[in-house]
Amino acid sequence: MLLRHALRPLARRRWYSTKFQQPNSAEVTALLAQYGTAAPRPLNLSQLLSFGRPVTPDSVLSSVSYVLYELPRRLATRVRYLESLPFIVGTNPYVAKTLKAFREGFWVLATHPPVTNLEENEKFQESAKYMSFEDINAFLDGAIRNRISVRLIAEQHIAVTRALHDPPQDGKDVGVIDTRCSPKEMVDVCGSFVGDLCRATLGSAPEIVVDGYPEATFAYIPVHLEYVLTELLKNSFRATVEHHARSKERGSLPPIQITLSPPPASSHSGHNVDRPNFFSIRIRDQGGGVSRQHLERIFSYAFTTVKTGDDEGPDWDTSDSREDEPFLGVMTQRTLQTGLGTIAGLGYGLPMSKLYTKYFGGSLDLISLEGWGSDVYIKLRCLDEAGDSNI
């Protein structure tokens, strides 16, 4: 509150002014210094969901107030990170241009007047009202794909350059590509992390059973596979725990079954661009599946099935809890509402996982058996072929 009052003289901007007023460097530096004393608060899932459950004029105004409070602090943090780079790096014209853009973005939001009604909120959003949800999803897909490609190209060049001076001992890494990437090892690493997170957040976690060809390897980018497996396992773990916590039969949790299937050995005899090789992974859970009304939206950005206690319909059924054995659903609800852990996300895990799998021509599909569980099928293009990304 004190910070808001201290910044109020800098926030006198007219609503009808559409031209960006370029501040001088001293003004931005002074404002950044003031914001530097107030660190961003951790993202609270329950609070973000509350803005849309239900959507009311007051909840929208609460949401925009949250945006104007949080975004300048996070942009200020990004500016500080860029300004803390070594001097010679900071003088790079591309880094300097990025820093300038962040400083300007910070200034615009930090000096923006409070939004007090829905008309002002429409003006604050500027272009959003001209785009449908489908258009926004397509735009985000393109922007994130572009970011993946830029980062991948840059990281590959850095890794290859370093390998010139410090060659890898095992010879299986070609820059950021592991020519003998082991999905089984990645499942073990990601499963261990998600299991610990699930137990810390929800109180228990299912086991993972791997079948198929656990010894198989293929050429791929480990960080991409790690992201996809982590996000998908978080979904399966949370769904399994919550579904069986609500069930009348409370026994041991059924395992998450992961099947690994490399391309047939005969396909490696010669390269065929028309018939690329894929490594297939199936993740099967008994987490109750995805309801029909949600199935068409699960790959949309910011869509999440996480519930809060204020949701309509069945939520955490505690009707047959015993006083000496608090029902897991109650703890689950409280844990999610307090923002502990990240086992439940903000709705970006599935669409971004699909983007990563599609990047080199792979795919990600989900089949739901409502009331029982879900199967996720991943097909990853073997990167030892001369194939291109679809970007």
Steps between C-alpha positions, in 0.01 A plus 500: 500500500782741588673418174182567306464845659866577441464421130170681450655827366667297226173336400321808363430393142196594294275220380462651154877516446597214268855613422768354723677772696869417501641551852854608563744248640515661842122470545499132411801431723335676795177306452686171466679574827166550676361175361819321593398516864182299437569147375232325290273272697488129410227418251197375686292257296188544709513877460540479122207259476284718722500775236301276267288296739254655450577784259343823625579868442659513844714191435624647169595824674674300772689315229621815326609644834702184558656536155598861559646409838697191399620550143712813566677317784577202280620721216714689751656169603575417135659844454721443804611163361595657168677791668700258713660336195875553457574839349633365171184287458273793581662712230398249233249695285245218504513463878481877535194513273330229708575688820358819351177322405458359851564840656237659277250224572562540872448875479170470312352261757652658809365846411164379376210651696271270700225333298174584674229384256440257214537768232848581621576128512407468131740782416771340715478174301537685170519218240352207695141587411579463130613138533303183562624226733601302192700794368668550837593130518641513147700811584640342817587183309698701248673713760601202714614297199714792394647524848580127497679530167702808598608347828581165341716654228685719749556223756618259232759746375625572853521128579682418176748782555573380853543144374778625273704589807365233736383195301244278676657185639230253391462639151121460502415868533490716189445841650166489683397180318558169678546236230424227755227665701337247734126558558518252790763710675296814433188331643697406813626855551171674424297239689714540811457878495124488436454226760672707768297804400175303505570353844594841639191663349231233509627261766556194280609403150456203267790289382623485142520174307705502179453231237562456130866560414656681796854449369429682169665832417466752218638836394310786661528818704483399869371835630200482265416145605550590866249784476237286326534205740493722808182680395318184395601311814381786719159474337485121542625505860257768612204341320577157647530625857191721485281247318573221744474732799140568399434134432312283748774240470809644660773248446844537356532730202518332159834561326571726207587267214753625246567300185810574289504399135792583268464480120540152353862393461449454126422871460862587587639315197463804281370856521161569349378858516147393410482254791675662797588305813321576826552400860158444658409541867165423661412634844196321646333594826186415692425857602137511394557637151400837362135600493339553161439870559873549566642271233485752216675768706784315666751621242392864535727738685410590858232229519527297818280243672621598847205572724449722798257465782269757342446302180155377413441128479684218673840593636665336800249250638565477873169344595647177637821637655594373841613745765817302565583480127459835323393442144769562245270720295477756780877526519520512121261793486685694768838427347397625156331807643809601696718470191736237641699315239436491128334161452199692366579747227343798330395319183815536289653154549298307241502754215871568543578127522315454173704779343826336608399161360382653171812708452688236300189337355386293798160498666318485832149356531278432798227237520270520800284226648283713723462351845809283461811673369696644210756385247746753359685396185826675415683457170847657482694533177840333517742786444777295340304538178533789258157633586404861559283658764158616393585859593 
